[in-house]
């Protein structure tokens, strides 16, 4: 065997030795991946729960706005106060109003303003910060009266 063949053989062995992973080093990398997952997983879960909470809050806010608008619409076309309040509560869906009030229409005429106001509460799924476990918001809608008699009952959607 010549000198050249010996050098080539030595270089091949060296190349194999450098590219073959060391067992201990490979196991340490697997352990590192588990550690990284354990460190980052709580942050991912908190982020997912935050997104879900904000989605439910936004859904409740939009549902409340629509319910108030439907109640105001019932009020301006002649339904009594009880029917208006019932319509707001029915249209709110999963967002239950804590208080609903309507403006006084006893001396109102056609074209006057009529306002429906309701308060809602949103409870977070994951109250991470104790002071933020409940959010209260109030929505109102004002429309012009289209009639001056308010004796109709049973405002249905």
N, C-alpha and C positions, 0 to 999 in steps of 0.2 A: 504494500500500500504506500502510495506516495504522500508526500507532504501536503499536497493540495487536497487529496481525498480526506486526510485526517482533519484538516481545517474545516472542510465542508461538513463532515460528520459532527464535529464539535459545535459548529454553528447551529446545526439542526437540533441537537440536544438542548442547547441553550435556548433556542426559540421555543421548543416544547415546554421547557421548564418555566419560561416567562409567561406563556399563554395559558398554562394549566392552573386553574384556581387552587389556592391552598384551602384545604377543608375547613380549618378553623376560621379563616377569614370569610368564607362563604356563609358559615353558620352565624357569624357575628352580623353579617349584613341582613340575614333573615330576622334576627332579633331586633335589629335597628328599625326595620320596616314595621314590626309589630309595635314598637315603642312610639314611632311617629304616628301611627294610626291611633293609638291610645291617647296621645296628646292632642290630636286635631279633632277627634270624634266629638267631644263635648261642644266644641265651637261650631261644628257643622250642625249638630242637633239644635243648638240654641238659635242659629241662623234660620233653620227650617221652621222652627216654632214661631219665630218673630215674623217671618213672611206669612205664615198661616194666620196669626193674630191680626196682622195689618189687613189681610184680605177680608177677614170676617168683620173688622171694624169698618172698612170701606163699604162692604156689602150692607151692613146695618145702616150706615149713613145714607146710602142711596135709597134703601127701602123706606127709611123714615121720611125722606124728602118726597118720595112718591106717595106715601100714605097721607101725608099732610096735604099734598096737592089734591088728592082724590077727595079728602074730607072737605076742603075748601070748595071744590067744585060742587059737591052735594049741597053745601050750605047756600051757595049763590043762586041755585035754581029752585029753592023753596023748601028744602027739607028742614025739619026741626033740629034742635041742638042734640037731642039724644041720638038721632039718626046719623048726624055728622060725626059724633064721638064714636059711635059703633063702627062707622065706615073707616075711620082712622085706625081703630084697633084691628079690624078685619084685614085691612090692606097692608098692615105693617109686617105680616108674616112672622118670622122668628124673632124680629125685633119688637119686643112688647113695650109700648109706651108706658111710662110711670105716671104721667099726668097729661091730660088733654084739656085745653080750654078754647072757647070760641068767643068772639067779640059780641057785644050786645047789639042786637038788631031790632030792638023794640021801637025805636024812633027812626030807623033807617029807611031810606027810600031807594028806588032804582038808581043805580050808578054809584051808590055809596060803597065804601070799602068794607070788606068782611075779612077777618083774620082768624085763622086757626093756628094754634101753637101747641106743641107737644114736647115733652122731655123724654129722653131715652137714656138707658144705661147700657154700657158694654162691659162685660166681665171678660178679662183676658184668660186664655187657656193656661198660660204659664206665667203666673205673676212673679217674675224674677226680681223685680224691685217692689217691695211692699207698698210704697206710696202710689204705684201705678197699677194697682189691681182692679181699678174700676174707672171707667171714663164716662162722664155724663155729657150729653150734648142736647141742645134744644133747637128745634127746627120750627119755622113758621111759614105760612103762605098767605098772601093777601090777594083777593080778587074783588071785582066789582059785582055788586048785587044785580041780578037780572029780573028779580021780582020783589014785591013788597009783602007777600003773604008767605008765612013760614010754618005751614001746618002739614006738609007732606011727611009721611013716615016711611021707613024701610028703604033707605038709599042703598041700592044694590049695584055691584060692579058690573 
